């Protein structure tokens, strides 16, 4: 795969560790669990979007961009990392924060990622839920262009074919680590939302003929829609890389049983996963993405779908910077968990 043909900037401290979780594996009595620490990518407290931004901002610079425009939910990890990366490259940013979650408090609205967005520096505009956010991005781009800027628009999550290249690269990095550690990996599992991470992983693993299956635990969309969206982007990424043959659409797996009431609203299983990993292995998940994905992993183990003798890799996509935005929920659950 010709990743070197695409413009790129270096933002990630790679390779990120592939770490065994011995205490949690013993506690659950199931497979050996490994975690790919993409919460440790290095930029702006880390996270999976950094890998995508290497290719997106490389493309932006190649096209002479002066101003980056993107969007996400108010506590978006993608927005935080995009602002930080653009600042490091001397580019201005405008970000649109969608009020996607109802009945939020002051911590959610002003702490966590939102506070970091302001520290890293950007023009921040709010948008109500329900708008076509891609249309809103286009409108901002037109406004900036009229003011003499050269805008570069990045979709939510950095999830287009160029952004997905970051997780094609990550899949190749993971395969090297699996070989170095002499592991026979049964499944890769992670939280899937805007689809770029899963699409890149599937293309990278399938394009390298590893045939390791990837399971995406949806944090928002129903299963059929998530599979459709991931498949569409994976096919575009496959074609961008000019990989021979057709993309194998039957390799896209998703499960939406752990979404709960909706995006950004933690379930009891989400919170249990967050506290369990923190108190057995000292690793922080986030309540929007990685803890929902990890809740799915725990359920698969407890139901015997993932079994003793197997090796399972969980991709930690980061997001702990959002934890202060969920202070009240986490404090209430801590009291329950300790009893």
Secondary structure by P-SEA (a helix, b strand, c coil): ccccccccccccccccccccaaaaaaaacccbbbbcccccccccccccaaaaaaaaaaaaaaacccbbbbccccccaaaaaaaaaaaaacccbbbbbbcccccccccccccaaaaaaaaaccbbbbbccccaaaaaaaaaaaaaaaaccbbbbbcccccccccaaaaaaaaaaaaaaaaaacccccbbbbbbcccaaaaaaaaaaaaacccbbbbbbcccccaaaaaaaaaaaaaaaaaaaccccccccccbbbbccccccccccccaaaaaaaaaaaaaccbbbbcccaaaaaaaaaaaaaaccccccbbbbbbbcccccccccaaaaaaaaaaaaac
